[in-house]
Amino acid sequence: MKPAAEPKDVRLEGKVADWSSEVAKLGSDKRPAVIRVHSVARAEEIVAYCDERGWKVIVGIEPEETEDLSDLEKLTDGTKLRMPTIRSEPVIGRNEPCPCGSGKKFKKCCGQDNACVVRSDG
């Protein structure tokens, strides 16, 4: 009886497997970034951010889950994503008039202790 021939691995016959050429790039049509956010407004910000850079993204809105921006952080080379903060009230500059109505600059009035009390005229 003949001995069984040993199986030969044809795929790696003297070559090193290069998987990087077979995996689609993150943010492309074949491999979009997957993001989870809490609100529609946040989702719109992220979609606009990705569109500016030509990245494809799938954004899920899940208010009860934690936000997951890990794919977006990978696209930005591991740096933490810093989205612009949207404020409901404008920030008062140090050299602007104080909103309390005293006539002084903010830095000389309520800006010294960061407890400005705005008077309501009316």
C-alpha positions as a Markdown table, in Angstrom:
| # | Residue | x | y | z |
|---|---|---|---|---|
| 1 | Met | 0.0 | 0.0 | 0.0 |
| 2 | Lys | 1.3 | 3.5 | -0.9 |
| 3 | Pro | 1.8 | 6.1 | 1.8 |
| 4 | Ala | -0.6 | 9.0 | 1.5 |
| 5 | Ala | 0.9 | 12.1 | -0.1 |
| 6 | Glu | 1.1 | 15.0 | 2.3 |
| 7 | Pro | -1.2 | 17.9 | 1.4 |
| 8 | Lys | 0.6 | 20.9 | 0.0 |
| 9 | Asp | -0.4 | 24.4 | 0.9 |
| 10 | Val | -0.7 | 26.0 | -2.6 |
| 11 | Arg | -1.7 | 29.5 | -1.4 |
| 12 | Leu | 1.6 | 30.1 | 0.5 |
| 13 | Glu | 4.0 | 28.4 | -1.9 |
| 14 | Gly | 7.1 | 30.5 | -1.2 |
| 15 | Lys | 5.1 | 33.7 | -0.9 |
| 16 | Val | 4.0 | 35.9 | 2.0 |
| 17 | Ala | 0.3 | 36.6 | 2.1 |
| 18 | Asp | -0.5 | 40.3 | 1.6 |
| 19 | Trp | -4.0 | 40.9 | 3.0 |
| 20 | Ser | -3.7 | 44.7 | 2.8 |
| 21 | Ser | -4.5 | 44.7 | -0.9 |
| 22 | Glu | -7.7 | 42.6 | -0.3 |
| 23 | Val | -9.2 | 44.7 | 2.5 |
| 24 | Ala | -11.2 | 47.7 | 1.4 |
| 25 | Lys | -10.2 | 51.1 | 2.8 |
| 26 | Leu | -12.2 | 52.4 | 5.8 |
| 27 | Gly | -14.6 | 55.2 | 4.6 |
| 28 | Ser | -14.9 | 53.8 | 1.1 |
| 29 | Asp | -18.0 | 52.5 | -0.7 |
| 30 | Lys | -17.1 | 48.9 | 0.1 |
| 31 | Arg | -16.3 | 49.6 | 3.8 |
| 32 | Pro | -18.1 | 52.7 | 5.1 |
| 33 | Ala | -17.4 | 54.0 | 8.6 |
| 34 | Val | -20.1 | 53.0 | 11.1 |
| 35 | Ile | -21.0 | 55.6 | 13.7 |
| 36 | Arg | -23.5 | 55.6 | 16.6 |
| 37 | Val | -24.8 | 58.9 | 18.0 |
| 38 | His | -27.5 | 60.2 | 20.3 |
| 39 | Ser | -29.3 | 62.8 | 18.2 |
| 40 | Val | -30.3 | 63.8 | 14.7 |
| 41 | Ala | -28.4 | 67.1 | 15.0 |
| 42 | Arg | -25.2 | 65.2 | 15.9 |
| 43 | Ala | -25.8 | 62.8 | 13.0 |
| 44 | Glu | -26.1 | 65.7 | 10.6 |
| 45 | Glu | -22.8 | 67.2 | 11.9 |
| 46 | Ile | -21.0 | 64.0 | 11.3 |
| 47 | Val | -22.4 | 63.4 | 7.9 |
| 48 | Ala | -21.4 | 66.9 | 6.8 |
| 49 | Tyr | -17.9 | 66.4 | 8.3 |
| 50 | Cys | -17.5 | 63.1 | 6.4 |
| 51 | Asp | -18.9 | 64.5 | 3.1 |
| 52 | Glu | -16.4 | 67.4 | 3.2 |
| 53 | Arg | -13.6 | 64.7 | 3.2 |
| 54 | Gly | -15.2 | 62.3 | 0.8 |
| 55 | Trp | -15.7 | 59.5 | 3.4 |
| 56 | Lys | -18.7 | 57.2 | 3.2 |
| 57 | Val | -20.4 | 56.7 | 6.5 |
| 58 | Ile | -23.4 | 55.0 | 8.1 |
| 59 | Val | -24.8 | 56.9 | 11.1 |
| 60 | Gly | -27.2 | 55.2 | 13.5 |
| 61 | Ile | -29.2 | 57.3 | 16.0 |
| 62 | Glu | -29.5 | 55.5 | 19.3 |
| 63 | Pro | -30.3 | 57.8 | 22.2 |
| 64 | Glu | -30.1 | 55.1 | 24.9 |
| 65 | Glu | -26.7 | 53.7 | 23.8 |
| 66 | Thr | -23.2 | 55.3 | 24.2 |
| 67 | Glu | -21.9 | 57.2 | 21.2 |
| 68 | Asp | -19.4 | 55.2 | 19.2 |
| 69 | Leu | -17.1 | 57.3 | 17.0 |
| 70 | Ser | -14.2 | 54.8 | 16.8 |
| 71 | Asp | -14.3 | 54.4 | 13.0 |
| 72 | Leu | -14.3 | 58.2 | 12.6 |
| 73 | Glu | -11.3 | 58.4 | 14.9 |
| 74 | Lys | -9.5 | 55.8 | 12.8 |
| 75 | Leu | -10.2 | 57.9 | 9.7 |
| 76 | Thr | -8.6 | 60.9 | 11.4 |
| 77 | Asp | -5.4 | 59.0 | 12.1 |
| 78 | Gly | -6.2 | 58.1 | 15.7 |
| 79 | Thr | -6.7 | 61.7 | 16.9 |
| 80 | Lys | -9.8 | 62.3 | 18.9 |
| 81 | Leu | -12.6 | 63.9 | 16.9 |
| 82 | Arg | -13.3 | 67.4 | 17.9 |
| 83 | Met | -16.6 | 68.5 | 16.5 |
| 84 | Pro | -17.5 | 72.2 | 16.9 |
| 85 | Thr | -19.5 | 73.0 | 20.0 |
| 86 | Ile | -22.9 | 74.6 | 19.2 |
| 87 | Arg | -23.8 | 77.1 | 21.9 |
| 88 | Ser | -27.3 | 78.4 | 22.5 |
| 89 | Glu | -25.9 | 81.8 | 23.8 |
| 90 | Pro | -22.9 | 83.7 | 22.3 |
| 91 | Val | -19.7 | 83.8 | 24.4 |
| 92 | Ile | -19.0 | 87.2 | 25.9 |
| 93 | Gly | -15.6 | 88.6 | 25.0 |
| 94 | Arg | -13.4 | 90.0 | 27.8 |
| 95 | Asn | -13.3 | 93.5 | 26.2 |
| 96 | Glu | -17.0 | 93.7 | 25.3 |
| 97 | Pro | -19.5 | 95.7 | 27.4 |
| 98 | Cys | -20.8 | 93.7 | 30.4 |
| 99 | Pro | -24.3 | 92.4 | 29.7 |
| 100 | Cys | -25.4 | 93.4 | 33.3 |
| 101 | Gly | -25.8 | 96.9 | 32.0 |
| 102 | Ser | -23.1 | 98.6 | 34.2 |
| 103 | Gly | -21.3 | 100.1 | 31.3 |
| 104 | Lys | -18.0 | 98.6 | 32.3 |
| 105 | Lys | -16.0 | 96.1 | 30.3 |
| 106 | Phe | -16.9 | 92.5 | 31.0 |
| 107 | Lys | -13.4 | 91.8 | 32.4 |
| 108 | Lys | -13.6 | 94.6 | 34.9 |
| 109 | Cys | -17.2 | 93.8 | 36.0 |
| 110 | Cys | -18.8 | 90.4 | 36.1 |
| 111 | Gly | -15.9 | 88.7 | 34.3 |
| 112 | Gln | -13.7 | 88.9 | 37.3 |
| 113 | Asp | -15.6 | 86.1 | 39.1 |
| 114 | Asn | -17.3 | 84.6 | 36.1 |
| 115 | Ala | -20.7 | 85.2 | 37.7 |
| 116 | Cys | -22.3 | 87.8 | 35.5 |
| 117 | Val | -25.9 | 88.5 | 36.3 |
| 118 | Val | -27.8 | 89.9 | 33.3 |
| 119 | Arg | -30.5 | 92.4 | 34.1 |
| 120 | Ser | -33.8 | 92.2 | 32.4 |
| 121 | Asp | -34.9 | 95.6 | 31.1 |
| 122 | Gly | -38.7 | 95.6 | 31.3 |
